Amino acid sequence: MTLVLGIVGHPLDHSVSVPMHMSAIFTLGIDYVYLSFDILPENLPHAIGQFKKENIKGFNVTIPYKETIMPYLDDIDERASRIGAVNTIDNENGRLKGYNTDGTGYLTSLREQTGFDPRGKRVLMIGAGGAAHAVAYALLEAGARHITIANRTREHAEVLCRHLGVYFPSASLQSTGMDTLDSEGRTQTDLVVNTTSIGMKGAGDIAMDFTGLDRHTVVSDIVYNPLETQFLKRALRAGLAIHDGAGMLVHQGAESFRLWTGIRPPVDVMRQAVLRALQEHH
Ligand SMILES: NC(=O)c1ccc[n+]([C@@H]2O[C@H](COP(=O)([O-])OP(=O)(O)OC[C@H]3O[C@@H](n4cnc5c(N)ncnc54)[C@H](OP(=O)(O)O)[C@@H]3O)[C@@H](O)[C@H]2O)c1
């Protein structure tokens, strides 16, 4: 019997996850299908009930459900519960268990594309939303020494710092608004990462000047549509190493796939499918 996987979110037009996972399924020749489930917020509880009833094997969760879906799950992996968000649900013998593969996906991709090792490093992270929780957690887990979190709503950055401080008491964590990015960047920064949706679909840019940054600083953006955001284009022009969001998408997806199927999927095939889908639809 064909096992069903998928992605749950709203809105979900042209999800890149569908071709990405289907490319792995086709290459491996396994009896799975990966579908898109665009679900309105008021229908989420009912949909989860149906997923259990129909024995859906697993699904990814994206905007806006990464946190709100948590109370409906039977179990949550310890790491996901510490991060405070899930992006992967696995149906384990009728029980839905939540995981978070965003943070490890980010780190694997960052290391792969730039060779960056977070141990002992200073990070300037822009944004304090769901993805920021996972990225900051992964960087601290990998030994980052200091993170400044800059966010439009400063209170959200403060809350995230307090939350992370519980699990990483020896790390140095600082919150700020978006207006101090230039001065923050000049304070010995090894990695600048944008985790906000600024730059998505080509809209907008982060108001940060790169001229004050040290030459070794890596500039990273988790937005993958477009692959080269204005933020990354300016960093390249300033002669800095860059890291784009496609690798995070591929590696978080590969880890979800492994959780559901027990098989390590072909990441290069998935990456090609992502790049093709981005060219075709966006
Ligand atoms: N590459 C990947 O695999 C991957 C994985 C996950 C997410 N993402 C991308 O990451 C981005 C954020 O996702 P998320 O789940 O963290 O979303 P989220 O929880 O809604 O958080 C959004 C963040 O962006 C900020 N923001 C939004 N619009 C802004 C604006 N106009 N000006 C300044 N700040 C703004 C928010 O600030 P406030 O707190 O002030 O609202 C918040 O910090 C999305 O573009 C998503 O596609 C990529």
PDBQT file of the ligand as one rigid body, heavy atoms in Angstrom, charges set to zero:
ROOT
HETATM    1  N1  LIG A 301      15.533  27.763   4.112  1.00  0.00    +0.000 N 
HETATM    2  C1  LIG A 301      14.689  27.076   4.872  1.00  0.00    +0.000 C 
HETATM    3  O1  LIG A 301      14.700  25.844   4.883  1.00  0.00    +0.000 OA
HETATM    4  C2  LIG A 301      13.724  27.802   5.744  1.00  0.00    +0.000 A 
HETATM    5  C3  LIG A 301      13.145  27.146   6.854  1.00  0.00    +0.000 A 
HETATM    6  C4  LIG A 301      12.254  27.865   7.678  1.00  0.00    +0.000 A 
HETATM    7  C5  LIG A 301      11.940  29.187   7.353  1.00  0.00    +0.000 A 
HETATM    8  N2  LIG A 301      12.504  29.770   6.274  1.00  0.00    +0.000 N 
HETATM    9  C6  LIG A 301      12.195  31.167   5.927  1.00  0.00    +0.000 C 
HETATM   10  O2  LIG A 301      12.445  31.977   7.055  1.00  0.00    +0.000 OA
HETATM   11  C7  LIG A 301      11.575  33.107   7.077  1.00  0.00    +0.000 C 
HETATM   12  C8  LIG A 301      10.956  33.260   8.471  1.00  0.00    +0.000 C 
HETATM   13  O3  LIG A 301      10.173  32.131   8.767  1.00  0.00    +0.000 OA
HETATM   14  P1  LIG A 301       9.555  31.912  10.236  1.00  0.00    +0.000 P 
HETATM   15  O4  LIG A 301       8.894  30.595  10.230  1.00  0.00    +0.000 OA
HETATM   16  O5  LIG A 301      10.566  32.191  11.298  1.00  0.00    +0.000 OA
HETATM   17  O6  LIG A 301       8.462  33.089  10.269  1.00  0.00    +0.000 OA
HETATM   18  P2  LIG A 301       7.841  33.821  11.563  1.00  0.00    +0.000 P 
HETATM   19  O7  LIG A 301       7.830  32.903  12.738  1.00  0.00    +0.000 OA
HETATM   20  O8  LIG A 301       6.568  34.415  11.087  1.00  0.00    +0.000 OA
HETATM   21  O9  LIG A 301       8.901  35.016  11.902  1.00  0.00    +0.000 OA
HETATM   22  C9  LIG A 301       9.067  36.076  11.026  1.00  0.00    +0.000 C 
HETATM   23  C10 LIG A 301      10.240  36.975  11.477  1.00  0.00    +0.000 C 
HETATM   24  O10 LIG A 301      10.443  37.982  10.455  1.00  0.00    +0.000 OA
HETATM   25  C11 LIG A 301      10.248  39.279  11.032  1.00  0.00    +0.000 C 
HETATM   26  N3  LIG A 301       9.614  40.132  10.016  1.00  0.00    +0.000 N 
HETATM   27  C12 LIG A 301       8.589  39.782   9.190  1.00  0.00    +0.000 A 
HETATM   28  N4  LIG A 301       8.302  40.813   8.362  1.00  0.00    +0.000 NA
HETATM   29  C13 LIG A 301       9.158  41.830   8.684  1.00  0.00    +0.000 A 
HETATM   30  C14 LIG A 301       9.364  43.145   8.182  1.00  0.00    +0.000 A 
HETATM   31  N5  LIG A 301       8.628  43.632   7.184  1.00  0.00    +0.000 N 
HETATM   32  N6  LIG A 301      10.346  43.901   8.735  1.00  0.00    +0.000 NA
HETATM   33  C15 LIG A 301      11.120  43.416   9.741  1.00  0.00    +0.000 A 
HETATM   34  N7  LIG A 301      10.969  42.167  10.253  1.00  0.00    +0.000 NA
HETATM   35  C16 LIG A 301       9.998  41.382   9.730  1.00  0.00    +0.000 A 
HETATM   36  C17 LIG A 301       9.406  39.052  12.268  1.00  0.00    +0.000 C 
HETATM   37  O11 LIG A 301       9.591  40.138  13.168  1.00  0.00    +0.000 OA
HETATM   38  P3  LIG A 301       8.489  40.482  14.315  1.00  0.00    +0.000 P 
HETATM   39  O12 LIG A 301       8.837  39.598  15.491  1.00  0.00    +0.000 OA
HETATM   40  O13 LIG A 301       8.693  41.914  14.581  1.00  0.00    +0.000 OA
HETATM   41  O14 LIG A 301       7.130  40.167  13.735  1.00  0.00    +0.000 OA
HETATM   42  C18 LIG A 301      10.011  37.740  12.775  1.00  0.00    +0.000 C 
HETATM   43  O15 LIG A 301      11.246  37.952  13.412  1.00  0.00    +0.000 OA
HETATM   44  C19 LIG A 301      10.553  32.869   5.949  1.00  0.00    +0.000 C 
HETATM   45  O16 LIG A 301      10.971  33.613   4.825  1.00  0.00    +0.000 OA
HETATM   46  C20 LIG A 301      10.703  31.381   5.649  1.00  0.00    +0.000 C 
HETATM   47  O17 LIG A 301      10.399  31.044   4.302  1.00  0.00    +0.000 OA
HETATM   48  C21 LIG A 301      13.399  29.121   5.467  1.00  0.00    +0.000 A 
ENDROOT
TORSDOF 0
